[in-house]
Amino acid sequence: MRFDPRMLPTGIEQFSLQTGEKIATSRGLVIEPTGDAHAVALDFGPGTFGMSWEWD
């Protein structure tokens, strides 16, 4: 994900929910000063994997 470095979100996290599970797992991510944030899923699926963020 890349954000404008002049207007970064206040927080960002990755989340995943395997098919058949009822509770998603999540973990906080670092937003680099350049506005970049990265998340990778290995050996994942089927299910949902993504990133969510918050603004002030």
N, C-alpha and C positions, 0 to 999 in steps of 0.2 A: 504494500500500500504506500502511496506517496501523497503527502500533504504539502500544502504551501508552507514553507518554513516560517513565514511571517504570521501564520495563524494556525498553530498546532492544537490538536485536541488536548483536553486535560487528562485523558486516560485512554488506553487501548488494551484490548485483550483478545486472545484467540479462544474459540470454543469448539467443542466437538460433541456430537451425539450419535452414538452407534445405533443402527436400526435395532429396534426391540428394547432399547434402554429407555428409562423414563427420566433420568437426571443427566443433564449435560455437564461436562467437565470444562473448566476454563482456567486460564492462567494469564497474568499480566504480561504485557510486552513493553519493550523499550522503543520510544520514538527518538530516532537520531536527530540531532540539530538540523540536518539536511531535510527532515520531514519524512524519512523512510522508516518503515516498520515491516518486519518480515515474520511469516509463520509458515511452517512446513509440516505436512502430515505424511508419515511413512507407514507403509503397511496398514492403511486405513480403508475402511469401507466394508459394506455399504453403510451410509449414514450421511450426516451433515457436518461440514467443517467450515469455519469462517472466522471473521474478525468483526469486532464491534468496537465503537469508540464513543466518547462523550465530549461535548463542548461545555464551556462554562454556562 
